[in-house]
């Protein structure tokens, strides 16, 4: 297996945010986490930036794990960089059972990165079934060697027509969701829908003729919806953020890169809730508006175009708002 070339989205912006409070600090050890190792670009850069840095990286993809172990060994940082085979929804449990001593020694996490995007490798490695550009079995599992996880083929052929319509509408924001779900229900009675090309062609035929050959492939939204459902991406996102907050040290941050509106909406609302309603652990949203890729990055990697970075920080006390400030005068 050759892991395809990987561009780390918003890498400089992420590292600058993660290190902002620690670069010139007197901390002897810094502890970070990267919840999706992927191609390793973010993870390796986090460890390389400061010799005090210790990093726990997560991934559940067998290709990413095999490639990651090789890259970490080549970097010479095996003592500071730990790669875990797990879905990051188990973050709290994994840390408690395997890294509690390191967490205690560092006083908590200095920053945690969540890159919610699908690696370019998943799209480029056609046999994984993520892309309609290559004819392959409908799989889409990130944890591709876990037979307990249902595949996209299972969902397409076993979910009810109403369930499929709901997934396509909510997770793909697909306006022809009902028509596509109805067509799937009819076609699968004749024979199971098994490959990416079969499904992509079915979806295309559900679009009006004048919309079938536009800039965006008609199958894009439904394939996104199936990937989200297979990997429980939005559920995992909602579950993990509350696990992370208590493990941050004061001034520790969570940095989240999202790639579509559903993810970004969840992150935005969860950050606002944590800032407003959480009295036990006080948080402050750092990015009132998301950080977007630079023009240079967009030129180098057009796939970055939908990326948004949001950051929240654990703080010691809430800022006191002076409601009379705008009326004050300088004497």
VEXFIGU-350918 format. One record per atom (N, C-alpha, C, O): x, y, z. Coordinates in steps of 0.2 Angstrom, whole numbers, padded with zeros to 4 digits, always signed. Layout:
REM VEXFIGU-350918
XYZ/...
***
This chain:
REM VEXFIGU-350918
+0004-0006+0000/+0000+0000+0000/+0004+0006+0000/+0009+0007+0004/+0003+0011-0005/+0006+0017-0005/+0001+0023-0003/-0004+0023-0006/+0003+0026+0002/-0002+0031+0005/-0001+0037+0000/+0005+0040-0001/-0006+0040-0003/-0006+0045-0008/-0004+0052-0005/-0004+0053+0001/-0001+0056-0009/+0001+0063-0007/-0004+0066-0003/-0010+0066-0005/-0002+0070+0002/-0007+0073+0007/-0005+0080+0008/+0000+0082+0009/-0010+0085+0007/-0010+0092+0009/-0013+0093+0015/-0019+0092+0016/-0009+0096+0020/-0012+0097+0027/-0016+0104+0027/-0012+0109+0026/-0022+0104+0027/-0026+0110+0026/-0025+0114+0032/-0025+0112+0038/-0024+0121+0031/-0024+0126+0036/-0018+0124+0041/-0019+0126+0047/-0013+0121+0039/-0008+0119+0044/-0005+0125+0048/-0004+0124+0054/-0003+0130+0045/+0001+0135+0048/-0004+0138+0053/-0002+0140+0059/-0010+0139+0051/-0015+0143+0055/-0017+0138+0061/-0018+0141+0067/-0017+0132+0060/-0018+0127+0066/-0012+0127+0071/-0013+0128+0077/-0006+0127+0068/+0000+0126+0073/+0000+0133+0077/+0002+0133+0082/-0001+0139+0073/+0000+0145+0077/-0005+0146+0082/-0004+0148+0088/-0011+0143+0081/-0017+0143+0086/-0015+0139+0092/-0016+0141+0098/-0012+0133+0091/-0011+0128+0096/-0005+0130+0100/-0005+0129+0106/+0000+0133+0097/+0006+0135+0101/+0006+0142+0104/+0010+0145+0107/+0000+0146+0102/+0000+0153+0104/+0002+0155+0111/+0005+0160+0112/-0001+0151+0116/+0000+0152+0123/+0006+0149+0126/+0008+0150+0132/+0010+0145+0122/+0015+0140+0124/+0022+0141+0121/+0027+0139+0124/+0022+0145+0116/+0029+0145+0112/+0034+0148+0117/+0040+0146+0117/+0033+0153+0121/+0038+0157+0125/+0036+0155+0132/+0038+0159+0137/+0033+0150+0134/+0031+0149+0141/+0037+0145+0144/+0042+0143+0141/+0036+0144+0151/+0041+0140+0154/+0040+0133+0156/+0043+0130+0159/+0034+0131+0152/+0032+0124+0153/+0038+0119+0151/+0041+0120+0146/+0039+0114+0155/+0045+0109+0153/+0042+0104+0148/+0046+0102+0144/+0036+0102+0148/+0033+0098+0143/+0026+0100+0141/+0022+0103+0145/+0025+0099+0134/+0018+0101+0132/+0015+0095+0129/+0018+0091+0126/+0009+0095+0130/+0005+0089+0127/-0001+0091+0122/-0005+0095+0124/+0000+0088+0117/-0005+0089+0111/-0009+0083+0109/-0006+0077+0111/-0014+0083+0106/-0018+0078+0103/-0020+0080+0096/-0022+0085+0095/-0019+0075+0091/-0022+0076+0084/-0027+0070+0083/-0025+0064+0083/-0033+0071+0083/-0038+0066+0083/-0039+0063+0076/-0043+0058+0076/-0036+0065+0071/-0036+0061+0064/-0029+0062+0061/-0027+0067+0058/-0025+0057+0062/-0018+0057+0059/-0018+0058+0052/-0014+0062+0049/-0022+0054+0048/-0023+0055+0041/-0016+0054+0038/-0013+0048+0039/-0014+0058+0034/-0007+0058+0031/-0002+0060+0035/+0004+0060+0033/-0003+0063+0041/+0002+0064+0046/+0005+0071+0045/+0009+0073+0049/+0002+0075+0041/+0005+0082+0040/+0005+0086+0046/+0010+0090+0048/-0001+0087+0049/-0002+0091+0055/+0002+0088+0061/+0005+0091+0064/+0001+0081+0062/+0004+0078+0068/+0012+0079+0068/+0014+0081+0073/+0015+0077+0062/+0022+0078+0062/+0025+0085+0063/+0030+0086+0066/+0021+0090+0060/+0023+0097+0061/+0022+0099+0069/+0026+0103+0071/+0017+0097+0072/+0016+0098+0079/+0022+0096+0083/+0024+0100+0087/+0024+0090+0082/+0030+0087+0086/+0036+0091+0084/+0040+0092+0088/+0037+0092+0078/+0043+0095+0075/+0044+0102+0078/+0050+0105+0078/+0039+0106+0079/+0039+0113+0080/+0043+0114+0087/+0046+0120+0088/+0042+0110+0092/+0045+0111+0098/+0047+0105+0102/+0043+0100+0102/+0053+0105+0104/+0056+0098+0107/+0053+0096+0113/+0053+0091+0116/+0049+0101+0116/+0045+0100+0122/+0038+0096+0121/+0035+0093+0125/+0036+0096+0114/+0030+0093+0112/+0029+0086+0113/+0034+0082+0110/+0024+0083+0116/+0022+0076+0116/+0015+0076+0112/+0011+0080+0114/+0014+0071+0108/+0008+0071+0104/+0005+0064+0104/+0008+0059+0104/-0002+0064+0105/-0006+0058+0105/-0010+0058+0098/-0014+0063+0098/-0009+0054+0093/-0013+0055+0087/-0017+0049+0087/-0016+0043+0089/-0023+0050+0084/-0028+0045+0083/-0029+0043+0076/-0029+0048+0072/-0031+0037+0074/-0034+0035+0067/-0036+0028+0068/-0034+0024+0072/-0041+0027+0064/-0044+0020+0064/-0043+0017+0057/-0045+0011+0056/-0040+0021+0052/-0039+0018+0045/-0033+0014+0045/-0028+0017+0047/-0033+0008+0043/-0027+0004+0042/-0022+0006+0038/-0016+0006+0040/-0024+0009+0032/-0019+0012+0028/-0015+0018+0032/-0009+0019+0031/-0019+0022+0035/-0016+0028+0038/-0011+0026+0044/-0006+0029+0045/-0014+0021+0048/-0010+0018+0053/-0003+0015+0051/+0002+0017+0054/-0003+0011+0046/+0003+0008+0043/+0008+0013+0041/+0014+0013+0042/+0005+0018+0037/+0009+0024+0035/+0012+0028+0040/+0018+0030+0040/+0008+0029+0045/+0009+0033+0051/+0015+0031+0055/+0020+0034+0057/+0015+0024+0056/+0020+0021+0061/+0027+0022+0057/+0032+0023+0060/+0027+0021+0050/+0033+0022+0047/+0035+0029+0047/+0041+0030+0048/+0031+0034+0046/+0033+0041+0046/+0036+0043+0053/+0041+0047+0054/+0032+0041+0058/+0035+0042+0065/+0041+0039+0067/+0046+0043+0070/+0042+0033+0065/+0049+0030+0066/+0054+0034+0062/+0060+0035+0064/+0053+0036+0056/+0058+0040+0051/+0059+0047+0054/+0065+0049+0054/+0054+0049+0058/+0055+0056+0061/+0060+0056+0067/+0062+0061+0069/+0061+0050+0070/+0065+0049+0076/+0062+0052+0082/+0065+0053+0087/+0055+0052+0082/+0051+0055+0088/+0047+0050+0091/+0041+0051+0094/+0049+0043+0091/+0045+0038+0094/+0043+0039+0101/+0038+0037+0104/+0048+0042+0105/+0047+0043+0112/+0042+0049+0113/+0039+0049+0119/+0041+0053+0109/+0036+0059+0110/+0030+0059+0106/+0025+0062+0107/+0029+0054+0101/+0024+0054+0097/+0020+0047+0097/+0023+0042+0095/+0014+0047+0099/+0011+0040+0101/+0005+0040+0096/+0001+0045+0095/+0004+0035+0092/-0001+0034+0087/-0006+0028+0090/-0004+0023+0091/-0012+0030+0090/-0017+0025+0093/-0022+0023+0088/-0025+0027+0084/-0023+0017+0087/-0028+0014+0083/-0035+0014+0086/-0037+0009+0090/-0039+0019+0085/-0045+0020+0088/-0049+0026+0084/-0046+0030+0082/-0056+0025+0085/-0060+0031+0083/-0059+0036+0088/-0059+0034+0094/-0059+0042+0087/-0058+0047+0092/-0064+0048+0096/-0064+0052+0101/-0070+0045+0095/-0075+0045+0100/-0073+0042+0106/-0077+0043+0111/-0068+0038+0106/-0066+0035+0112/-0060+0038+0116/-0056+0036+0120/-0059+0045+0114/-0054+0049+0116/-0053+0048+0124/-0047+0047+0126/-0058+0050+0128/-0057+0050+0135/-0055+0044+0138/-0051+0044+0142/-0058+0039+0135/-0057+0032+0138/-0050+0030+0136/-0046+0027+0141/-0047+0031+0130/-0041+0029+0128/-0035+0033+0132/-0030+0030+0135/-0037+0039+0133/-0032+0044+0137/-0031+0041+0144/-0026+0040+0147/-0037+0040+0147/-0037+0038+0154/-0034+0031+0155/-0030+0030+0160/-0035+0026+0151/-0032+0020+0151/-0025+0019+0149/-0021+0015+0152/-0022+0024+0145/-0016+0023+0142/-0011+0029+0143/-0005+0028+0143/-0013+0035+0145/-0009+0040+0145/-0010+0045+0151/-0008+0051+0151/-0014+0042+0156/-0015+0047+0162/-0009+0049+0165/-0009+0055+0167/-0004+0045+0165/+0002+0048+0169/+0005+0054+0165/+0008+0058+0168/+0005+0053+0158/+0008+0059+0154/+0004+0065+0155/+0006+0070+0155/-0003+0064+0155/-0008+0070+0156/-0006+0073+0162/-0006+0079+0163/-0005+0069+0168/-0004+0072+0174/+0003+0076+0174/+0003+0081+0177/+0008+0073+0171/+0014+0076+0171/+0014+0082+0167/+0018+0087+0169/+0010+0083+0162/+0010+0089+0158/+0005+0094+0161/+0004+0100+0158/+0001+0092+0166/-0005+0096+0168/-0011+0097+0164/-0015+0102+0165/-0011+0092+0159/-0017+0093+0154/-0015+0094+0147/-0009+0095+0146/-0019+0094+0143/-0018+0095+0136/-0017+0103+0134/-0021+0107+0137/-0012+0105+0131/-0010+0112+0129/-0015+0113+0123/-0017+0119+0122/-0016+0109+0118/-0021+0110+0113/-0023+0103+0110/-0019+0098+0110/-0029+0103+0107/-0031+0097+0103/-0034+0099+0097/-0038+0103+0096/-0032+0095+0091/-0034+0097+0085/-0039+0091+0082/-0037+0085+0083/-0044+0094+0079/-0049+0089+0076/-0050+0091+0069/-0052+0096+0067/-0047+0087+0064/-0047+0088+0057/-0053+0084+0055/-0052+0078+0054/-0059+0086+0053/-0064+0082+0051/-0065+0080+0044/-0069+0076+0042/-0060+0082+0040/-0060+0081+0033/-0058+0073+0032/-0055+0070+0036/-0061+0071+0026/-0059+0065+0023/-0052+0066+0020/-0051+0070+0016/-0047+0061+0021/-0041+0062+0018/-0041+0061+0010/-0045+0057+0008/-0037+0065+0007/-0037+0064+0000/-0035+0057-0002/-0038+0054-0008/-0032+0053+0002/-0030+0046+0001/-0037+0042+0000/-0037+0038-0004/-0042+0044+0004/-0048+0040+0003/-0052+0041-0004/-0055+0036-0006/-0051+0047-0006/-0054+0048-0013/-0050+0045-0018/-0052+0043-0023/-0043+0046-0017/-0038+0044-0023/-0038+0036-0023/-0036+0033-0028/-0039+0033-0017/-0038+0025-0017/-0045+0023-0019/-0049+0022-0014/-0046+0022-0025/-0053+0020-0028/-0056+0014-0025/-0063+0014-0024/-0053+0009-0023/-0056+0003-0020/-0059+0004-0014/-0062-0001-0011/-0059+0010-0010/-0062+0011-0004/-0069+0013-0005/-0073+0013+0000/-0071+0015-0011/-0078+0016-0012/-0081+0023-0010/-0087+0024-0010/-0076+0028-0009/-0078+0034-0007/-0079+0039-0013/-0083+0044-0012/-0077+0037-0018/-0077+0041-0024/-0081+0038-0030/-0081+0032-0031/-0085+0042-0033/-0088+0040-0039/-0084+0040-0046/-0086+0039-0051/-0078+0043-0045/-0073+0043-0051/-0070+0036-0053/-0068+0035-0058/-0071+0031-0048/-0068+0025-0049/-0073+0020-0048/-0077+0020-0042/-0074+0015-0052/-0079+0010-0050/-0077+0005-0045/-0071+0001-0046/-0080+0004-0039/-0078+0000-0034/-0084-0002-0029/-0089+0001-0030/-0083-0007-0025/-0088-0009-0021/-0090-0003-0016/-0086+0001-0014/-0096-0002-0015/-0099+0003-0010/-0097+0001-0003/-0101-0002+0000/-0091+0004-0001/-0089+0003+0006/-0090+0009+0010/-0094+0010+0014/-0085+0013+0010/-0084+0020+0013/-0083+0019+0021/-0083+0024+0024/-0081+0014+0023/-0079+0013+0030/-0072+0016+0031/-0067+0014+0028/-0071+0021+0036/-0064+0023+0038/-0060+0017+0041/-0055+0016+0039/-0064+0014+0045/-0061+0008+0049/-0062+0002+0044/-0067-0002+0046/-0059+0001+0039/-0061-0003+0033/-0060-0011+0035/-0063-0015+0032/-0056-0012+0041/-0056-0019+0042/-0060-0021+0048/-0059-0027+0051/-0065-0017+0050/-0070-0018+0055/-0076-0021+0052/-0080-0016+0050/-0078-0027+0053/-0084-0030+0049/-0090-0029+0053/-0095-0030+0051/-0089-0026+0059/-0095-0024+0063/-0099-0017+0061/-0104-0016+0062/-0095-0014+0057/-0098-0007+0054/-0101-0009+0047/-0098-0012+0043/-0107-0006+0047/-0111-0007+0040/-0108-0003+0035/-0105+0003+0036/-0108-0006+0029/-0105-0002+0023/-0110+0002+0020/-0116+0002+0021/-0108+0006+0015/-0113+0010+0011/-0118+0006+0007/-0123+0007+0006/-0115+0000+0005/-0119-0005+0001/-0125-0008+0006/-0130-0008+0004/-0123-0009+0012/-0128-0011+0017/-0134-0006+0018/-0139-0008+0018/-0131+0000+0018/-0136+0006+0020/-0141+0006+0013/-0147+0007+0014/-0138+0007+0008/-0142+0008+0001/-0147+0002+0000/-0152+0003-0002/-0145-0004+0002/-0149-0010+0000/-0154-0012+0006/-0158-0016+0005/-0153-0009+0012/-0156-0012+0018/-0161-0006+0021/-0166-0008+0024/-0158+0000+0021/-0162+0005+0024/-0169+0006+0020/-0169+0005+0014/-0174+0008+0024/-0181+0009+0021/-0180+0015+0016/-0175+0019+0017/-0185+0016+0012/-0185+0022+0008/-0185+0028+0012/-0182+0033+0010/-0189+0029+0017/-0190+0035+0021/-0183+0036+0025/-0181+0042+0025/-0179+0031+0027/-0173+0032+0030/-0168+0035+0025/-0164+0039+0027/-0168+0032+0019/-0163+0035+0014/-0165+0042+0012/-0160+0046+0012/-0171+0043+0012/-0173+0050+0010/-0170+0055+0016/-0168+0060+0014/-0171+0053+0022/-0169+0057+0028/-0162+0058+0028/-0159+0064+0029/-0158+0053+0026/-0151+0053+0026/-0148+0058+0021/-0144+0063+0022/-0151+0057+0015/-0149+0061+0009/-0151+0069+0010/-0147+0073+0008/-0157+0070+0013/-0159+0077+0015/-0155+0080+0020/-0153+0086+0019/-0154+0076+0026/-0151+0080+0032/-0143+0080+0031/-0140+0085+0033/-0140+0074+0029/-0133+0074+0029/-0130+0076+0022/-0124+0078+0022/-0134+0076+0017/-0131+0078+0010/-0135+0085+0008/-0132+0088+0003/-0140+0087+0011/-0144+0093+0009/-0146+0092+0002/-0145+0097-0002/-0148+0086+0000/-0149+0084-0007/-0157+0086-0008/-0161+0083-0005/-0158+0091-0013/-0165+0093-0014/-0169+0088-0018/-0175+0088-0018/-0166+0083-0021/-0169+0077-0025/-0169+0071-0021/-0170+0065-0023/-0169+0072-0014/-0168+0066-0010/-0174+0061-0010/-0173+0055-0010/-0180+0063-0011/-0186+0059-0011/-0186+0055-0017/-0187+0049-0018/-0184+0058-0023/-0184+0055-0030/-0179+0050-0030/-0180+0044-0032/-0173+0051-0027/-0167+0046-0027/-0169+0040-0022/-0167+0035-0024/-0171+0042-0017/-0173+0036-0012/-0178+0031-0015/-0178+0025-0015/-0183+0034-0019/-0188+0030-0022/-0185+0026-0028/-0187+0020-0028/-0181+0029-0031/-0178+0025-0037/-0173+0020-0034/-0173+0014-0037/-0170+0021-0029/-0166+0015-0026/-0170+0010-0023/-0169+0004-0025/-0176+0011-0020/-0180+0006-0018/-0183+0002-0023/-0184-0004-0022/-0184+0005-0029/-0187+0001-0035/-0181-0003-0038/-0182-0009-0039/-0175+0000-0039/-0170-0004-0042/-0167-0010-0038/-0165-0015-0041/-0167-0009-0032/-0164-0014-0028/-0168-0020-0027/-0166-0026-0025/-0175-0020-0029/-0179-0025-0029/-0177-0030-0035/-0178-0036-0035/-0174-0027-0040/-0172-0031-0046/-0165-0035-0045/-0164-0041-0046/-0161-0031-0042/-0154-0033-0040/-0151-0028-0035/-0152-0022-0036/-0147-0031-0030/-0143-0026-0026/-0139-0021-0029/-0136-0022-0035/-0139-0015-0027/-0134-0010-0029/-0128-0010-0026/-0127-0009-0019/-0122-0012-0029/-0116-0014-0026/-0110-0010-0027/-0105-0010-0023/-0110-0006-0033/-0104-0002-0034/-0105+0005-0035/-0111+0008-0035/-0100+0009-0034/-0100+0016-0035/-0103+0019-0041/-0107+0024-0041/-0101+0016-0047/-0104+0018-0053/-0111+0017-0054/-0115+0021-0056/-0114+0011-0051/-0121+0009-0051/-0125+0015-0048/-0130+0017-0050/-0122+0016-0042/-0126+0021-0038/-0126+0028-0041/-0131+0032-0041/-0120+0030-0043/-0119+0037-0046/-0123+0038-0052/-0126+0043-0053/-0124+0033-0056/-0128+0033-0062/-0135+0033-0061/-0139+0037-0064/-0137+0030-0056/-0144+0030-0053/-0146+0037-0051/-0151+0040-0053/-0141+0040-0047/-0143+0047-0044/-0143+0052-0050/-0147+0056-0050/-0138+0051-0055/-0138+0056-0061/-0145+0055-0064/-0148+0061-0067/-0148+0049-0065/-0154+0049-0069/-0160+0052-0065/-0165+0053-0068/-0159+0053-0059/-0164+0056-0055/-0164+0064-0055/-0169+0067-0053/-0159+0066-0058/-0159+0074-0059/-0162+0076-0066/-0162+0072-0070/-0165+0082-0066/-0167+0084-0072/-0161+0084-0077/-0156+0086-0075/-0163+0083-0084/-0157+0082-0089/-0153+0088-0089/-0147+0087-0090/-0155+0094-0088/-0151+0100-0089/-0147+0101-0083/-0142+0105-0083/-0147+0097-0077/-0143+0098-0071/-0138+0092-0071/-0134+0092-0066/-0138+0088-0075/-0134+0081-0075/-0127+0082-0076/-0123+0078-0074/-0125+0088-0080/-0118+0089-0082/-0115+0095-0080/-0112+0098-0083/-0117+0097-0074/-0115+0104-0071/-0108+0103-0068/-0104+0098-0069/-0106+0108-0065/-0099+0109-0062/-0098+0103-0056/-0093+0100-0055/-0104+0102-0052/-0104+0097-0047/-0107+0091-0049/-0113+0091-0052/-0104+0085-0048/-0107+0079-0050/-0114+0078-0046/-0113+0079-0040/-0119+0076-0049/-0125+0075-0045/-0125+0070-0040/-0129+0070-0035/-0120+0065-0040/-0119+0060-0034/-0116+0063-0028/-0115+0060-0023/-0113+0069-0029/-0108+0072-0023/-0112+0072-0017/-0109+0069-0012/-0118+0075-0016/-0121+0076-0010/-0123+0069-0007/-0123+0068-0001/-0126+0064-0011/-0128+0058-0008/-0122+0054-0006/-0122+0050-0001/-0116+0054-0009/-0110+0051-0007/-0108+0053-0001/-0106+0050+0004/-0108+0060+0000/-0106+0063+0007/-0111+0061+0012/-0108+0059+0018/-0117+0060+0011/-0122+0058+0016/-0121+0051+0018/-0121+0049+0024/-0120+0047+0013/-0118+0040+0015/-0112+0039+0019/-0112+0035+0024/-0107+0043+0017/-0100+0042+0021/-0101+0045+0028/-0099+0041+0033/-0105+0050+0029/-0107+0052+0036/-0111+0047+0040/-0109+0046+0046/-0115+0044+0037/-0119+0039+0040/-0115+0033+0042/-0116+0030+0047/-0111+0030+0037/-0107+0024+0038/-0102+0025+0044/-0102+0021+0048/-0099+0031+0044/-0094+0032+0050/-0097+0036+0056/-0093+0038+0060/-0103+0038+0056/-0106+0041+0061/-0103+0048+0063/-0102+0050+0069/-0101+0051+0058/-0097+0057+0059/-0100+0063+0063/-0096+0065+0067/-0106+0064+0062/-0109+0070+0066/-0110+0067+0073/-0110+0071+0077/-0112+0061+0074/-0113+0059+0081/-0107+0059+0085/-0106+0061+0090/-0101+0057+0081/-0095+0056+0085/-0093+0064+0087/-0090+0065+0092/-0094+0068+0082/-0092+0075+0083/-0096+0078+0090/-0092+0081+0094/-0102+0077+0090/-0106+0079+0096/-0104+0076+0102/-0104+0079+0108/-0102+0069+0102/-0100+0066+0108/-0093+0067+0110/-0092+0067+0117/-0088+0069+0106/-0081+0070+0108/-0079+0076+0111/-0075+0077+0116/-0082+0082+0109/-0080+0088+0111/-0081+0089+0119/-0077+0091+0122/-0087+0087+0122/-0088+0087+0129/-0083+0083+0133/-0081+0084+0138/-0080+0077+0130/-0075+0073+0133/-0068+0077+0133/-0064+0076+0138/-0067+0081+0128/-0060+0085+0128/-0060+0090+0133/-0054+0091+0136/-0065+0094+0133/-0064+0100+0137/-0061+0099+0144/-0057+0103+0146/-0063+0094+0148/-0061+0093+0155/-0053+0092+0155/-0050+0092+0160/-0051+0089+0149/-0044+0087+0149/-0039+0093+0147/-0033+0092+0147/-0042+0098+0145/-0037+0104+0144/-0035+0107+0150/-0038+0108+0155/-0029+0110+0150/-0026+0114+0155/-0029+0121+0154/-0031+0123+0148/-0028+0126+0158/-0030+0133+0158/-0026+0135+0152/-0020+0135+0151/-0029+0139+0147/-0027+0141+0141/-0026+0136+0135/-0023+0137+0130/-0028+0130+0137/-0028+0125+0132/-0034+0126+0127/-0039+0128+0129/-0032+0124+0121/-0037+0125+0115/-0040+0119+0112/-0036+0114+0112/-0046+0119+0109/-0048+0114+0104/-0048+0118+0097/-0051+0123+0097/-0045+0115+0092/-0045+0118+0086/-0049+0113+0081/-0047+0107+0081/-0054+0115+0078/-0058+0111+0074/-0058+0113+0067/-0060+0119+0065/-0056+0109+0062/-0057+0110+0055/-0063+0106+0052/-0063+0100+0053/-0067+0110+0049/-0073+0107+0046/-0073+0108+0039/-0070+0113+0036/-0077+0104+0035/-0077+0104+0028/-0084+0105+0025/-0084+0106+0019/-0089+0105+0029/-0096+0106+0026/-0100+0109+0031/-0098+0109+0037/-0106+0112+0029/-0110+0116+0033/-0112+0112+0039/-0113+0115+0045/-0114+0106+0039/-0117+0102+0044/-0112+0102+0050/-0114+0103+0056/-0106+0100+0048/-0100+0100+0053/-0099+0106+0057/-0099+0107+0063/-0098+0111+0052/-0097+0118+0055/-0102+0121+0059/-0101+0124+0064/-0109+0119+0058/-0114+0121+0062/-0114+0118+0069/-0115+0121+0074/-0112+0112+0069/-0112+0108+0075/-0106+0111+0080/-0107+0112+0086/-0101+0112+0077/-0095+0115+0080/-0097+0122+0083/-0095+0124+0089/-0099+0126+0079/-0101+0133+0080/-0106+0133+0086/-0105+0137+0091/-0111+0129+0086/-0116+0129+0091/-0114+0126+0098/-0115+0128+0103/-0109+0121+0097/-0107+0118+0103/-0102+0122+0107/-0102+0123+0113/-0098+0126+0103/-0093+0131+0106/-0097+0136+0109/-0095+0139+0115/-0102+0139+0106/-0106+0144+0109/-0109+0142+0116/-0110+0145+0121/-0112+0135+0116/-0115+0133+0122/-0110+0132+0127/-0111+0134+0133/-0104+0130+0126/-0099+0129+0131/-0097+0136+0134/-0095+0136+0140/-0096+0141+0129/-0095+0147+0132/-0100+0150+0136/-0098+0154+0141/-0106+0149+0135/-0112+0152+0138/-0114+0148+0144/-0116+0151+0149/-0115+0142+0144/-0118+0138+0148/-0114+0134+0153/-0117+0131+0158/-0108+0133+0152/-0104+0128+0156/-0100+0132+0161/-0095+0136+0160/-0103+0132+0168/-0100+0136+0173/-0095+0132+0177/-0090+0135+0180/-0094+0125+0176/-0089+0122+0180/-0082+0123+0176/-0077+0123+0179/-0082+0122+0169/-0076+0123+0166/-0078+0129+0161/-0082+0129+0156/-0074+0135+0162/-0075+0141+0158/-0071+0141+0152/-0065+0140+0152/-0075+0143+0146/-0072+0143+0140/-0073+0149+0136/-0078+0153+0138/-0069+0151+0131/-0070+0157+0128/-0069+0155+0120/-0063+0153+0119/-0073+0157+0116/-0072+0156+0109/-0067+0161+0106/-0068+0167+0107/-0062+0158+0103/-0057+0163+0101/-0058+0165+0094/-0057+0171+0092/-0062+0161+0090/-0063+0163+0083/-0071+0165+0082/-0075+0161+0082/-0072+0172+0083/-0079+0174+0082/-0081+0172+0075/-0087+0171+0074/-0077+0173+0070/-0078+0170+0063/-0073+0165+0062/-0067+0166+0064/-0075+0160+0058/-0070+0155+0056/-0064+0157+0052/-0064+0162+0048/-0058+0154+0053/-0052+0155+0049/-0053+0151+0043/-0054+0145+0043/-0051+0155+0037/-0052+0152+0031/-0045+0151+0027/-0040+0154+0029/-0044+0146+0023/-0038+0146+0019/-0036+0152+0016/-0040+0156+0013/-0029+0153+0015/-0027+0159+0012/-0027+0158+0004/-0029+0152+0002/-0027+0163+0000/-0027+0163-0007/-0021+0158-0010/-0022+0154-0014/-0015+0158-0006/-0010+0154-0008/-0012+0147-0007/-0010+0143-0012/-0015+0145-0002/-0017+0138+0000/-0022+0136-0006/-0021+0130-0008/-0027+0140-0007/-0032+0138-0012/-0029+0137-0019/-0031+0133-0023/-0024+0141-0021/-0020+0140-0027/-0016+0133-0027/-0016+0129-0032/-0013+0131-0021/-0009+0125-0020/-0014+0119-0020/-0012+0114-0022/-0020+0120-0016/-0024+0114-0015/-0031+0116-0015/-0034+0118-0010/-0035+0116-0021/-0042+0118-0022/-0046+0114-0017/-0052+0117-0016/-0044+0108-0015/-0049+0105-0010/-0049+0108-0004/-0054+0106+0000/-0045+0113-0002/-0046+0117+0004/-0052+0122+0004/-0053+0125+0009/-0055+0123-0002/-0059+0128-0002/-0065+0129+0003/-0067+0134+0005/-0067+0123+0005/-0073+0123+0010/-0071+0122+0017/-0075+0122+0021/-0064+0122+0018/-0062+0122+0025/-0063+0128+0030/-0062+0133+0027/-0065+0126+0036/-0066+0132+0041/-0063+0130+0047/-0064+0124+0050/-0059+0134+0051/-0056+0133+0057/-0059+0137+0062/-0059+0143+0062/-0061+0133+0068/-0064+0137+0073/-0060+0135+0080/-0058+0129+0080/-0059+0139+0084/-0055+0138+0090/-0059+0140+0096/-0062+0146+0097/-0058+0136+0102/-0061+0138+0108/-0055+0137+0113/-0051+0132+0113/-0055+0141+0119/-0050+0140+0124/-0053+0140+0131/-0058+0143+0132/-0050+0135+0135/-0052+0135+0142/-0048+0141+0145/-0042+0141+0145/-0052+0144+0149/-0049+0150+0153/-0051+0149+0160/-0055+0146+0163/-0047+0154+0164/-0048+0153+0172/-0054+0157+0174/-0057+0155+0179/-0056+0162+0170/-0062+0166+0172/-0065+0170+0166/-0061+0171+0161/-0071+0171+0167/-0075+0174+0161/-0072+0182+0161/-0071+0185+0166/-0072+0184+0155/-0071+0191+0154/-0077+0195+0157/-0083+0194+0156/-0076+0200+0161/-0081+0205+0164/-0083+0210+0158/-0079+0214+0156/-0089+0210+0157/-0092+0214+0152/-0094+0221+0155/-0098+0220+0160/-0092+0226+0153/-0094+0233+0156/-0099+0236+0151/-0098+0239+0146/-0106+0235+0154/-0111+0237+0149/-0111+0245+0149/-0115+0248+0144/-0107+0248+0153/-0107+0256+0153/-0101+0258+0149/-0100+0264+0148/-0097+0254+0146/-0091+0256+0143/-0092+0261+0137/-0088+0265+0137/-0097+0260+0133/-0098+0264+0128/-0100+0272+0130/-0099+0276+0126/-0102+0272+0136/-0104+0279+0139/-0098+0282+0142/-0099+0288+0144/-0093+0279+0144/-0087+0281+0148/-0083+0287+0144/-0083+0287+0138/-0080+0291+0148/-0076+0297+0144/-0070+0297+0148/-0069+0295+0153/-0065+0299+0144/-0058+0300+0146/-0057+0307+0149/-0058+0312+0146/-0055+0307+0156/-0054+0313+0159/-0046+0315+0159/-0045+0320+0161/
***
